Amino acid sequence: MKIEEFDFDLPEELIAQTPLKDRASSRLLVVNPFSKEIEHHQFPRIVEELSQGDCLVLNDTRVMPARLFGIKEDTGAHIEVLLLKQMEENTWETLVKPAKRVKIGTTISFGEGLLKATCTEILDHGGRVFEFSYDGIFYEVLDKLGEMPLPPYIHEKLEDKERYQTVYAKEIGSAAAPTAGLHFTEEILNTLRGKGVEIVFITLHVGLGTFRPVSSETIEEHEMHSEFYIISEAAAETINRVKAQGGKIIAVGTTSTRTLETVANKYNGEIKAEQGWTSIFIYPGYEFKCIDGLITNFHLPKSTLVMLVSALAGKETILHAYQEAIRERYRFFSFGDAMFIRPNR
């Protein structure tokens, strides 16, 4: 299957540069993949879309302020370091700019020495491995010195760091937000609970590979990045019980979807408590083992995320829905509006 089949023209002005003041004021495009109907609503409509006995699955990862700006100790050159993945307690895989200035043994100082990093390895893809030294607790130091790693298509400064976190963000470790969850407020979640919808949290730490363009000509040639996930005993029990009782599993975001489908693939559709790494690539032709519906944002042309939603709703249906969203001036990407792929009742 050709990557070009998932391309579409998106006016640049529809790429949302800043979050809305009120999380729940975003729009919601509802797609019924069975009738092909499309409806236009505001996000609070999601309460009516879910039924008693359904299960809403959210990713509770918390984004690290993973972008650091430091000075090379021997020359005073300015270096940008982006944390990608923790390898050991004080060792991280990173991306650096300008990379050519950072050799093995290079030490970079951040915040006038509050944090120091020494390069210990150069990776095949050009990334660097750093060993960090500091006093106190690493994430507290990072919170003081780091900036949010906003996607490359966002050019405006983020005034409030918490607007790139979900209201339920808890487990720190992501280099990017699970943005489908940014629309939820505590009020909406409590309303759903009151309606009898089960709310379940799982964790997948989002890597920057989520923004990596597909460079191969065909889908089958593309290799996904791997990301770390955790599913608790309580989450697994609830999801399995809801499915057994005929309720629908509604994933919030492609990250929740990939986590659930990774585990369901291993255990014949059942969800078990475990943690591990996933590099699952979901595209048309894939048969879903766990989820029934999906709340998601509008994604980049030719991205693996467009391919995932096309696997659930059908490629023609999704591309038609995207054209409708462009025509109706929906806001796209991380700070944009939402789409709900409705399950078959």
Secondary structure, 3 states (H helix, E strand, C coil): CEHHHHCCCCCHHHECCCCCCCHHHCEEEEECCCCCCEEEEEHHHHHHHCCCCCEEEEECEEECCCEEEEEECCCCCEEEEEEEEEEECCEEEEEEECHHHCCCCCEEEECCCCEEEEEEEECCCCCEEEEEEECCCHHHHHHHHCECCCCCCCCCCCCCHHHHCCCCCCEEEECCCCHHHHHCCHHHHHHHHHHCCEEEEEEECCCHHHHCCCCCCEHHHCCCCCEEEEECHHHHHHHHHHHHCCCCEEEEHHHHHHHHHHHHHHCCCCCCCEEEEECCCCCCCCCCCCCCEEEEECCCCCCHHHHHHHHHHCHHHHHHHHHHHHHCCCCECCCCCEEEECCCC
